[in-house]
Amino acid sequence: MTTKELDKKYVVGTYARFDAAIERGTGSTLYDEDGKRYIDFGSGIAVNTFGAADSVWKDAVIKQLDKIQHTSNLYYNENGARLAEMLCEKTGMKKVFFSNSGAEANECAIKTARKYGTDHSPDKNIIITLENSFHGRTVTTLSATGQEVFHQFFTPFTEGFRYIPADADALSEAVDDKVCAVMIETVQGEGGVNVLSEEFLDAVEKITTQRDILLIVDEVQTGNGRTGSLYSYMKFGMTPDIVSTAKGLAGGLPMGATLLGERVENTLGKGMHGSTFGANPVCAAAAISVIERLDEEFLKEVEEKGRYIRTELEKIQGVRSVSGMGLMLGVEIEKKAVDTANECLKNGLLILTAKTKLRIVPPLNISYDEIKQGIEILKGVIEK
Ligand SMILES: *Cc1c(COP(=O)(O)O)cnc(C)c1O
Protein backbone atom coordinates (compact mmCIF):
# COMPACT_ATOMS: atom_id res chain seq x y z
CA MET A 1 0.00 0.00 0.00
CA THR A 2 1.12 3.55 -0.65
CA THR A 3 1.46 6.07 2.18
CA LYS A 4 -1.76 7.69 1.05
CA GLU A 5 -3.63 4.35 1.05
CA LEU A 6 -2.29 3.41 4.49
CA ASP A 7 -3.25 6.80 5.86
CA LYS A 8 -6.77 6.58 4.46
CA LYS A 9 -7.20 3.11 5.93
CA TYR A 10 -5.58 3.49 9.36
CA VAL A 11 -5.28 7.15 10.38
CA VAL A 12 -8.26 8.95 11.87
CA GLY A 13 -9.70 11.15 9.17
CA THR A 14 -9.54 14.52 10.90
CA TYR A 15 -7.27 16.16 8.32
CA ALA A 16 -8.00 17.43 4.82
CA ARG A 17 -4.55 16.69 3.45
CA PHE A 18 -2.80 18.03 0.38
CA ASP A 19 -2.01 15.27 -2.10
CA ALA A 20 1.68 14.83 -1.27
CA ALA A 21 3.84 12.84 1.15
CA ILE A 22 6.79 15.06 2.00
CA GLU A 23 9.86 12.95 2.60
CA ARG A 24 12.95 15.13 2.98
CA GLY A 25 14.55 18.44 2.22
CA THR A 26 17.21 21.05 2.82
CA GLY A 27 16.32 24.55 3.95
CA SER A 28 13.15 25.61 2.15
CA THR A 29 13.47 23.10 -0.68
CA LEU A 30 11.59 19.86 -0.06
CA TYR A 31 10.96 16.59 -1.90
CA ASP A 32 8.06 14.19 -1.76
CA GLU A 33 8.16 10.38 -1.97
CA ASP A 34 8.09 10.54 -5.75
CA GLY A 35 11.10 12.85 -5.83
CA LYS A 36 9.03 15.88 -6.82
CA ARG A 37 10.60 19.15 -5.68
CA TYR A 38 8.79 21.92 -3.79
CA ILE A 39 9.58 25.38 -2.47
CA ASP A 40 8.33 25.56 1.11
CA PHE A 41 6.20 28.60 2.00
CA GLY A 42 4.58 26.78 4.92
CA SER A 43 7.38 25.36 7.14
CA GLY A 44 5.00 22.74 8.51
CA ILE A 45 2.60 25.49 9.68
CA ALA A 46 5.18 27.95 11.00
CA VAL A 47 7.20 25.25 12.76
CA ASN A 48 10.46 24.56 10.91
CA THR A 49 12.06 27.87 11.90
CA PHE A 50 15.36 27.08 10.17
CA GLY A 51 13.91 24.86 7.48
CA ALA A 52 14.48 21.18 6.83
CA ALA A 53 17.42 19.31 8.33
CA ASP A 54 19.31 22.49 9.29
CA SER A 55 22.84 21.54 10.37
CA VAL A 56 23.10 23.77 13.48
CA TRP A 57 19.72 22.60 14.75
CA LYS A 58 20.52 18.97 13.92
CA ASP A 59 23.86 19.12 15.77
CA ALA A 60 22.15 20.46 18.89
CA VAL A 61 19.55 17.69 18.78
CA ILE A 62 22.04 14.90 18.08
CA LYS A 63 24.39 16.08 20.82
CA GLN A 64 21.58 15.71 23.37
CA LEU A 65 20.37 12.41 21.85
CA ASP A 66 23.83 10.98 22.45
CA LYS A 67 23.46 11.76 26.17
CA ILE A 68 19.86 10.91 27.10
CA GLN A 69 16.48 11.46 25.44
CA HIS A 70 14.19 12.03 28.42
CA THR A 71 14.41 12.28 32.19
CA SER A 72 10.93 13.52 33.36
CA ASN A 73 10.17 16.44 35.63
CA LEU A 74 11.04 14.40 38.72
CA TYR A 75 14.60 15.61 38.23
CA TYR A 76 16.36 18.85 37.36
CA ASN A 77 17.19 19.22 33.69
CA GLU A 78 19.93 21.53 32.46
CA ASN A 79 18.48 22.24 28.99
CA GLY A 80 15.08 23.14 30.39
CA ALA A 81 16.61 25.39 33.03
CA ARG A 82 18.92 27.13 30.52
CA LEU A 83 16.12 27.63 28.03
CA ALA A 84 13.89 29.14 30.73
CA GLU A 85 16.72 31.51 31.70
CA MET A 86 17.22 32.49 28.10
CA LEU A 87 13.54 33.18 27.47
CA CYS A 88 13.23 35.23 30.67
CA GLU A 89 16.35 37.28 29.96
CA LYS A 90 15.22 38.05 26.43
CA THR A 91 11.65 38.98 27.38
CA GLY A 92 11.72 40.27 30.95
CA MET A 93 9.24 37.58 31.95
CA LYS A 94 9.97 35.84 35.26
CA LYS A 95 9.22 32.14 34.96
CA VAL A 96 8.46 29.52 32.32
CA PHE A 97 6.26 26.42 32.25
CA PHE A 98 7.14 23.93 29.50
CA SER A 99 4.75 21.68 27.62
CA ASN A 100 4.46 20.13 24.16
CA SER A 101 2.05 22.15 22.07
CA GLY A 102 0.27 25.43 21.61
CA ALA A 103 -2.97 24.14 23.11
CA GLU A 104 -1.10 23.02 26.21
CA ALA A 105 0.76 26.31 26.47
CA ASN A 106 -2.62 28.06 26.39
CA GLU A 107 -4.13 25.61 28.88
CA CYS A 108 -1.42 26.66 31.34
CA ALA A 109 -2.11 30.32 30.58
CA ILE A 110 -5.82 29.80 31.27
CA LYS A 111 -5.22 27.84 34.48
CA THR A 112 -2.81 30.52 35.69
CA ALA A 113 -5.27 33.32 34.93
CA ARG A 114 -8.14 31.58 36.71
CA LYS A 115 -6.01 30.79 39.73
CA TYR A 116 -4.78 34.39 39.89
CA GLY A 117 -8.32 35.75 39.52
CA THR A 118 -9.96 33.45 42.05
CA ASP A 119 -7.10 34.04 44.53
CA HIS A 120 -8.37 37.64 44.55
CA SER A 121 -12.12 37.09 44.38
CA PRO A 122 -14.07 33.79 44.14
CA ASP A 123 -15.81 34.47 40.82
CA LYS A 124 -13.12 36.43 39.05
CA ASN A 125 -12.66 33.70 36.45
CA ILE A 126 -13.93 35.00 33.10
CA ILE A 127 -11.50 35.31 30.21
CA ILE A 128 -12.25 37.64 27.31
CA THR A 129 -11.12 36.36 23.91
CA LEU A 130 -11.59 37.68 20.38
CA GLU A 131 -13.77 36.80 17.45
CA ASN A 132 -11.70 35.03 14.78
CA SER A 133 -9.14 33.92 17.35
CA PHE A 134 -7.67 30.44 17.48
CA HIS A 135 -6.26 28.98 20.67
CA GLY A 136 -6.16 25.20 20.19
CA ARG A 137 -8.04 21.91 19.94
CA THR A 138 -8.56 20.73 23.51
CA VAL A 139 -12.05 21.20 24.93
CA THR A 140 -10.96 24.28 26.90
CA THR A 141 -8.87 25.91 24.17
CA LEU A 142 -11.64 25.28 21.62
CA SER A 143 -13.89 27.04 24.07
CA ALA A 144 -11.42 29.93 24.26
CA THR A 145 -11.43 30.13 20.46
CA GLY A 146 -13.86 32.85 19.38
CA GLN A 147 -15.29 31.10 16.32
CA GLU A 148 -18.67 29.37 16.40
CA VAL A 149 -17.55 26.60 14.02
CA PHE A 150 -15.26 25.30 16.75
CA HIS A 151 -18.06 25.08 19.31
CA GLN A 152 -19.75 21.97 17.90
CA PHE A 153 -19.81 18.21 18.57
CA PHE A 154 -18.04 18.10 21.91
CA THR A 155 -20.47 19.60 24.40
CA PRO A 156 -20.34 20.54 27.17
CA PHE A 157 -17.55 23.02 26.52
CA THR A 158 -15.57 24.73 29.27
CA GLU A 159 -17.44 27.75 30.55
CA GLY A 160 -16.02 31.14 31.35
CA PHE A 161 -15.12 32.75 28.03
CA ARG A 162 -16.57 35.97 26.64
CA TYR A 163 -16.05 36.73 22.95
CA ILE A 164 -15.72 40.24 21.56
CA PRO A 165 -14.73 41.83 18.26
CA ALA A 166 -11.28 43.50 18.32
CA ASP A 167 -12.84 46.83 19.20
CA ALA A 168 -12.10 49.16 22.13
CA ASP A 169 -15.76 49.88 22.92
CA ALA A 170 -16.72 46.21 22.84
CA LEU A 171 -13.83 45.57 25.22
CA SER A 172 -14.83 48.14 27.80
CA GLU A 173 -18.43 46.89 27.60
CA ALA A 174 -17.33 43.28 28.23
CA VAL A 175 -15.11 44.06 31.21
CA ASP A 176 -16.55 43.68 34.70
CA ASP A 177 -15.34 42.46 38.10
CA LYS A 178 -15.59 38.82 37.02
CA VAL A 179 -13.00 39.18 34.27
CA CYS A 180 -9.57 37.81 35.21
CA ALA A 181 -7.87 38.03 31.82
CA VAL A 182 -7.97 39.20 28.22
CA MET A 183 -6.39 36.79 25.75
CA ILE A 184 -5.31 37.90 22.28
CA GLU A 185 -3.15 37.08 19.29
CA THR A 186 -1.53 40.27 17.96
CA VAL A 187 -1.82 38.77 14.47
CA GLN A 188 -4.66 36.26 14.19
CA GLY A 189 -3.07 33.41 12.27
CA GLU A 190 -5.75 30.82 11.63
CA GLY A 191 -8.37 33.59 11.65
CA GLY A 192 -7.01 35.08 8.42
CA VAL A 193 -3.65 36.73 9.27
CA ASN A 194 -5.39 39.79 10.72
CA VAL A 195 -3.09 42.30 12.40
CA LEU A 196 -4.90 43.91 15.34
CA SER A 197 -4.93 47.70 15.34
CA GLU A 198 -2.57 49.62 17.63
CA GLU A 199 -5.59 51.49 18.92
CA PHE A 200 -7.23 48.29 20.09
CA LEU A 201 -4.00 46.92 21.57
CA ASP A 202 -3.51 50.18 23.48
CA ALA A 203 -7.03 49.87 24.85
CA VAL A 204 -6.29 46.29 25.94
CA GLU A 205 -3.09 47.39 27.71
CA LYS A 206 -4.86 50.22 29.43
CA ILE A 207 -7.90 48.39 30.70
CA THR A 208 -5.97 45.33 31.86
CA THR A 209 -3.56 47.51 33.84
CA GLN A 210 -6.30 49.68 35.36
CA ARG A 211 -8.64 46.85 36.35
CA ASP A 212 -6.09 44.30 37.62
CA ILE A 213 -6.88 42.03 34.67
CA LEU A 214 -4.19 39.82 33.21
CA LEU A 215 -3.05 40.26 29.63
CA ILE A 216 -2.40 36.95 27.88
CA VAL A 217 -0.75 37.06 24.46
CA ASP A 218 -0.99 33.85 22.45
CA GLU A 219 2.30 33.84 20.52
CA VAL A 220 2.01 30.23 19.41
CA GLN A 221 2.21 31.24 15.76
CA THR A 222 3.54 34.82 15.93
CA GLY A 223 6.38 33.96 18.32
CA ASN A 224 9.99 32.94 17.95
CA GLY A 225 10.97 35.45 15.30
CA ARG A 226 8.05 34.88 12.94
CA THR A 227 6.88 38.51 12.79
CA GLY A 228 10.36 40.05 12.82
CA SER A 229 10.76 40.42 16.58
CA LEU A 230 11.39 37.63 19.06
CA TYR A 231 7.75 37.87 20.20
CA SER A 232 5.26 40.02 18.35
CA TYR A 233 4.03 41.88 21.46
CA MET A 234 7.47 43.50 21.64
CA LYS A 235 6.83 45.24 18.35
CA PHE A 236 3.68 46.80 19.82
CA GLY A 237 5.47 47.82 23.03
CA MET A 238 3.12 45.74 25.17
CA THR A 239 3.79 44.26 28.61
CA PRO A 240 1.84 41.00 28.83
CA ASP A 241 1.47 39.05 32.07
CA ILE A 242 1.39 35.72 30.27
CA VAL A 243 2.82 34.72 26.91
CA SER A 244 2.16 31.32 25.37
CA THR A 245 4.23 29.95 22.52
CA ALA A 246 4.93 26.71 20.68
CA LYS A 247 5.04 26.01 16.90
CA GLY A 248 8.47 27.37 15.86
CA LEU A 249 10.01 27.33 19.34
CA ALA A 250 11.99 24.11 18.94
CA GLY A 251 12.29 24.38 15.15
CA GLY A 252 10.37 21.19 14.39
CA LEU A 253 10.24 19.25 17.64
CA PRO A 254 7.16 19.41 19.87
CA MET A 255 7.52 22.04 22.54
CA GLY A 256 5.26 24.59 24.17
CA ALA A 257 6.13 27.26 26.70
CA THR A 258 4.09 29.56 28.90
CA LEU A 259 6.01 32.62 30.07
CA LEU A 260 4.79 34.20 33.29
CA GLY A 261 5.41 37.82 34.29
CA GLU A 262 5.80 39.38 37.70
CA ARG A 263 2.13 39.39 38.66
CA VAL A 264 1.74 35.64 38.15
CA GLU A 265 5.21 34.23 38.65
CA ASN A 266 4.17 32.52 41.89
CA THR A 267 0.53 31.83 41.06
CA LEU A 268 1.01 28.13 40.35
CA GLY A 269 2.44 26.04 43.18
CA LYS A 270 3.57 22.45 43.63
CA GLY A 271 1.20 19.84 42.21
CA MET A 272 -1.02 22.37 40.43
CA HIS A 273 0.16 21.64 36.93
CA GLY A 274 2.50 19.31 35.07
CA SER A 275 3.45 17.67 31.78
CA THR A 276 5.41 14.42 31.45
CA PHE A 277 7.32 15.51 28.38
CA GLY A 278 7.55 19.20 29.38
CA ALA A 279 11.08 20.56 28.81
CA ASN A 280 12.13 17.26 27.24
CA PRO A 281 15.95 17.60 26.99
CA VAL A 282 16.07 16.96 23.24
CA CYS A 283 13.29 19.46 22.48
CA ALA A 284 14.83 21.97 24.88
CA ALA A 285 18.25 21.60 23.21
CA ALA A 286 16.56 22.26 19.88
CA ALA A 287 14.78 25.32 21.27
CA ILE A 288 17.99 26.74 22.77
CA SER A 289 19.65 26.45 19.37
CA VAL A 290 16.68 28.22 17.74
CA ILE A 291 16.35 31.08 20.25
CA GLU A 292 20.14 31.64 20.25
CA ARG A 293 20.09 32.38 16.54
CA LEU A 294 17.21 34.86 16.59
CA ASP A 295 19.42 37.87 17.14
CA GLU A 296 18.71 41.41 16.00
CA GLU A 297 20.47 41.08 12.69
CA PHE A 298 18.62 37.90 11.83
CA LEU A 299 15.26 39.40 12.83
CA LYS A 300 15.96 42.40 10.63
CA GLU A 301 16.41 40.02 7.71
CA VAL A 302 13.08 38.39 8.53
CA GLU A 303 11.45 41.82 8.25
CA GLU A 304 13.26 42.62 5.01
CA LYS A 305 12.29 39.31 3.42
CA GLY A 306 8.70 39.88 4.52
CA ARG A 307 8.71 43.32 2.92
CA TYR A 308 10.23 41.92 -0.27
CA ILE A 309 7.60 39.17 -0.54
CA ARG A 310 4.83 41.67 0.13
CA THR A 311 6.06 44.04 -2.59
CA GLU A 312 6.38 41.23 -5.12
CA LEU A 313 2.92 39.86 -4.26
CA GLU A 314 1.28 43.25 -4.67
CA LYS A 315 2.50 43.32 -8.28
CA ILE A 316 0.58 40.14 -9.15
CA GLN A 317 -2.67 40.50 -11.12
CA GLY A 318 -5.43 38.96 -9.03
CA VAL A 319 -3.94 39.78 -5.63
CA ARG A 320 -6.36 42.04 -3.76
CA SER A 321 -4.36 42.76 -0.62
CA VAL A 322 -1.58 41.46 1.60
CA SER A 323 -1.79 41.44 5.40
CA GLY A 324 0.54 40.34 8.17
CA MET A 325 3.95 41.07 9.65
CA GLY A 326 7.45 39.73 8.99
CA LEU A 327 7.29 36.27 7.50
CA MET A 328 3.65 35.73 8.45
CA LEU A 329 1.62 36.96 5.51
CA GLY A 330 -1.97 36.61 4.35
CA VAL A 331 -2.87 37.11 0.71
CA GLU A 332 -6.40 37.98 -0.35
CA ILE A 333 -6.86 36.83 -3.94
CA GLU A 334 -9.68 36.88 -6.46
CA LYS A 335 -9.56 33.09 -6.89
CA LYS A 336 -10.51 30.60 -4.19
CA ALA A 337 -7.59 30.16 -1.77
CA VAL A 338 -7.92 26.38 -1.34
CA ASP A 339 -8.00 25.75 -5.09
CA THR A 340 -5.02 28.04 -5.57
CA ALA A 341 -3.04 26.26 -2.83
CA ASN A 342 -3.76 22.89 -4.51
CA GLU A 343 -2.71 24.27 -7.88
CA CYS A 344 0.51 25.63 -6.30
CA LEU A 345 1.24 22.17 -4.92
CA LYS A 346 0.97 20.68 -8.41
CA ASN A 347 3.39 23.33 -9.62
CA GLY A 348 5.94 22.77 -6.85
CA LEU A 349 5.02 25.25 -4.11
CA LEU A 350 3.79 24.41 -0.61
CA ILE A 351 1.56 27.23 0.60
CA LEU A 352 -1.12 27.39 3.32
CA THR A 353 -4.53 28.97 3.64
CA ALA A 354 -6.18 30.91 6.46
CA LYS A 355 -9.93 31.37 6.03
CA THR A 356 -10.32 32.93 2.55
CA LYS A 357 -6.66 33.93 2.23
CA LEU A 358 -3.46 32.25 1.21
CA ARG A 359 -1.01 32.15 4.11
CA ILE A 360 2.75 32.40 3.69
CA VAL A 361 4.87 31.32 6.67
CA PRO A 362 8.17 30.03 5.25
CA PRO A 363 11.23 28.98 7.25
CA LEU A 364 12.78 32.19 8.61
CA ASN A 365 16.09 31.48 6.87
CA ILE A 366 14.53 30.98 3.43
CA SER A 367 16.92 32.27 0.74
CA TYR A 368 16.01 35.03 -1.70
CA ASP A 369 16.55 32.50 -4.46
CA GLU A 370 13.91 30.20 -2.96
CA ILE A 371 11.60 33.17 -2.33
CA LYS A 372 11.85 34.18 -5.99
CA GLN A 373 11.16 30.63 -7.19
CA GLY A 374 8.13 30.41 -4.90
CA ILE A 375 6.72 33.75 -6.01
CA GLU A 376 7.21 32.82 -9.67
CA ILE A 377 5.12 29.67 -9.16
CA LEU A 378 2.46 31.56 -7.20
CA LYS A 379 2.28 34.27 -9.84
CA GLY A 380 1.86 31.68 -12.58
CA VAL A 381 -1.01 30.02 -10.70
CA ILE A 382 -2.81 33.22 -9.72
CA GLU A 383 -2.48 34.90 -13.13
CA LYS A 384 -3.41 31.77 -15.13
C1 LIG B 1 -1.49 26.57 16.17
C2 LIG B 1 -2.00 27.46 17.20
C3 LIG B 1 -2.44 26.95 18.43
C4 LIG B 1 -2.51 25.49 18.74
O1 LIG B 1 -1.23 24.90 18.74
P1 LIG B 1 -1.08 23.30 18.76
O2 LIG B 1 0.39 23.10 18.88
O3 LIG B 1 -1.66 22.79 17.50
O4 LIG B 1 -1.82 22.82 19.95
C5 LIG B 1 -2.83 27.88 19.39
N1 LIG B 1 -2.82 29.20 19.16
C6 LIG B 1 -2.40 29.71 17.98
C7 LIG B 1 -2.36 31.18 17.80
C8 LIG B 1 -1.98 28.86 16.96
O5 LIG B 1 -1.59 29.36 15.79
Ligand as a Chemical Component Dictionary entry (heavy atoms), coordinates in Angstrom:
data_LIG
# 
_chem_comp.id                   LIG 
_chem_comp.type                 NON-POLYMER 
_chem_comp.pdbx_formal_charge   0 
_chem_comp.three_letter_code    LIG 
# 
loop_
_chem_comp_atom.comp_id 
_chem_comp_atom.atom_id 
_chem_comp_atom.alt_atom_id 
_chem_comp_atom.type_symbol 
_chem_comp_atom.charge 
_chem_comp_atom.model_Cartn_x 
_chem_comp_atom.model_Cartn_y 
_chem_comp_atom.model_Cartn_z 
_chem_comp_atom.pdbx_ordinal 
LIG C1 C1 C 0 -1.490 26.565 16.167 1  
LIG C2 C2 C 0 -2.001 27.455 17.201 2  
LIG C3 C3 C 0 -2.441 26.953 18.435 3  
LIG C4 C4 C 0 -2.507 25.486 18.739 4  
LIG O1 O1 O 0 -1.234 24.900 18.742 5  
LIG P1 P1 P 0 -1.083 23.300 18.763 6  
LIG O2 O2 O 0 0.389  23.096 18.875 7  
LIG O3 O3 O 0 -1.658 22.786 17.496 8  
LIG O4 O4 O 0 -1.817 22.822 19.948 9  
LIG C5 C5 C 0 -2.830 27.877 19.394 10 
LIG N1 N1 N 0 -2.819 29.205 19.165 11 
LIG C6 C6 C 0 -2.398 29.710 17.983 12 
LIG C7 C7 C 0 -2.363 31.184 17.800 13 
LIG C8 C8 C 0 -1.984 28.857 16.959 14 
LIG O5 O5 O 0 -1.593 29.364 15.786 15 
# 
loop_
_chem_comp_bond.comp_id 
_chem_comp_bond.atom_id_1 
_chem_comp_bond.atom_id_2 
_chem_comp_bond.value_order 
_chem_comp_bond.pdbx_ordinal 
LIG C1 C2 SING 1  
LIG C2 C3 SING 2  
LIG C2 C8 DOUB 3  
LIG C3 C4 SING 4  
LIG C3 C5 DOUB 5  
LIG C4 O1 SING 6  
LIG O1 P1 SING 7  
LIG P1 O2 DOUB 8  
LIG P1 O3 SING 9  
LIG P1 O4 SING 10 
LIG C5 N1 SING 11 
LIG N1 C6 DOUB 12 
LIG C6 C7 SING 13 
LIG C6 C8 SING 14 
LIG C8 O5 SING 15 
# 
